[in-house]
Amino acid sequence: IILTESKNDQKYWELYGATGTYNSDDKMALLNTVTGNFYKNNEVAMSFQSSKGTYNEVKKQIVLYDKTFIVLKDGTTLTCNKLVWSGSDKPIVVTGNVRINRDNQLVSTAQKATISSDYSVFKISGKTTTKLYDLKEKKWKRV
């Protein structure tokens, strides 16, 4: 199953499911073994894979859940239990066992993170830890 959203030659996202179903009454797609991309200015800004996902056509909302792995254009990786995308101009919310790794120099864990719509700012909350790698001392430091 392949789902995409684009408007005026601008691609917003694409979802691929190895298997899945679409309920036309609920306007809901249920996908298994999901991969896909979110776009900014017709370039891939975020790629992802997840065990399961849904697309709600009425809400225009994508939910990925169960073993979700994300890679941003700058190389930052993120794992979580659940991701909710509600539009290209809205923040992405990730919850459950959130782990953010940026260039193997910053590692943060939390129960929840909000990612700005341009993917540049992360706000973490709930049992957070952050470690920075000190290149000079060659060791991790908690902040």
C-alpha positions in Angstrom: 0.0 0.0 0.0 1.3 3.4 -1.0 -0.1 6.7 0.3 1.1 10.2 -0.5 0.0 13.8 0.0 1.0 16.6 -2.4 -0.5 19.9 -3.5 0.5 22.3 -6.2 3.6 20.2 -7.1 4.7 20.2 -3.4 5.1 16.8 -1.8 4.3 16.7 1.9 4.7 13.0 2.8 4.7 9.4 1.5 3.9 6.2 3.4 4.6 2.7 2.3 3.1 -0.3 4.1 4.1 -3.9 3.3 0.5 -4.9 4.1 -2.6 -2.9 5.2 -6.2 -2.2 4.9 -8.3 0.9 4.1 -11.8 1.4 5.7 -13.7 3.8 3.4 -16.4 4.3 6.1 -13.9 5.6 8.6 -11.5 6.9 6.0 -8.7 5.2 7.9 -5.7 3.3 6.5 -4.0 0.7 8.8 -0.5 -0.2 7.7 2.0 -2.8 8.8 5.8 -2.6 8.3 5.7 1.1 7.5 8.4 3.2 5.8 8.2 6.7 4.5 9.3 10.3 4.3 8.2 13.8 5.3 9.2 16.5 2.9 10.1 20.2 3.2 10.5 22.2 -0.1 10.2 18.9 -2.1 13.2 17.4 -0.3 13.2 14.6 2.2 13.5 16.2 5.7 12.7 13.1 7.7 12.6 9.4 6.9 11.1 6.8 9.2 10.2 3.1 9.7 7.8 1.6 12.1 6.1 -1.7 12.8 2.6 -0.2 12.4 1.0 3.0 11.3 -2.3 4.7 10.6 -3.5 7.5 8.3 -6.7 9.2 9.2 -7.9 11.0 6.1 -10.5 13.1 8.0 -8.0 14.4 10.5 -5.1 14.4 8.0 -3.1 12.7 10.7 -0.4 10.1 10.5 0.4 7.9 13.6 3.3 5.6 13.7 3.6 3.2 16.6 5.5 0.2 17.9 9.3 0.2 17.2 9.5 3.6 15.4 12.9 4.8 14.1 13.4 8.2 12.6 16.3 9.9 10.7 16.4 13.6 10.1 18.1 15.2 7.1 21.0 16.4 9.4 21.6 12.8 10.5 19.9 13.1 13.9 18.2 9.8 14.8 15.3 9.2 17.1 13.5 6.1 18.4 10.1 6.1 20.2 7.0 4.1 20.8 4.6 6.5 19.0 4.8 9.4 16.6 1.9 11.7 15.7 2.1 14.0 12.7 -0.8 16.3 12.2 0.3 18.6 9.4 3.4 20.1 7.9 2.9 23.3 9.8 2.4 21.7 13.2 4.9 20.2 15.6 5.4 16.4 15.6 4.8 14.7 19.0 6.7 11.5 19.9 6.1 9.6 23.1 7.3 6.5 25.0 10.9 5.6 25.4 12.1 8.5 23.3 15.8 8.5 22.5 17.5 11.2 20.4 21.0 10.9 19.1 22.8 13.8 17.3 26.2 13.0 15.8 27.1 10.7 18.6 27.8 13.8 20.6 24.4 14.4 22.2 22.1 11.7 23.5 18.8 12.5 25.2 16.1 10.3 26.6 12.6 11.2 27.7 9.0 10.1 27.8 7.9 12.7 25.4 9.4 15.1 22.8 7.9 17.7 20.6 9.7 18.4 17.3 9.2 21.8 15.6 7.6 21.8 12.2 10.9 22.7 10.6 12.6 19.8 12.5 15.2 22.2 14.1 14.0 22.3 17.7 13.4 19.4 20.1 11.6 19.9 23.4 11.9 16.9 25.7 9.9 16.2 28.9 9.2 13.5 31.4 12.1 11.6 33.1 14.7 13.3 30.9 18.4 12.7 30.7 20.9 14.3 28.4 24.6 13.5 27.9 27.1 15.4 25.8 30.3 13.9 24.6 33.3 16.1 25.5 35.7 15.8 22.6 38.6 17.3 24.6 38.2 14.8 27.5 36.9 12.1 25.3 34.1 11.1 27.7 30.3 11.5 28.2 29.0 14.2 30.6 25.5 14.5 32.0 23.9 17.9 31.7 
